[in-house]
Amino acid sequence: DLMVGDEASECRSMLEVSYPMENGIVRSWEDMLHLWDHTFGPQRLNINPPDCKVLLTEPPLNPLKNRQKIAEVMFETYKFHGIYIAIQAVLTLYAQ
């Protein structure tokens, strides 16, 4: 079984927890897809990705292959209309 979000938090002590990202870089694509399915699906945002554009953040020095894979997944798996990937620190500066 797989649990994500609040459901997993409630049973945390009885679960084997895995984190798909390490230092802002995706390390487990399979787990990341489960997390995005949960986020975009009816449990959270309940969106139709082809009708949406998505803003994602990445750490500085994120490997190019990682960014390319994220773009591939967003376009080919979820069919988002558009994506923008920004460096986290840059967005922080805009917010101030």
Secondary structure, 3 states (H helix, E strand, C coil): CCCCCHHHHHCHHHCCCCCCEECCEECCHHHHHHHHHHHHCCCCCCCCHHHCEEEEEECCCCCHHHHHHHHHHHHHHCCCCEEEEEEHHHHHHHHC
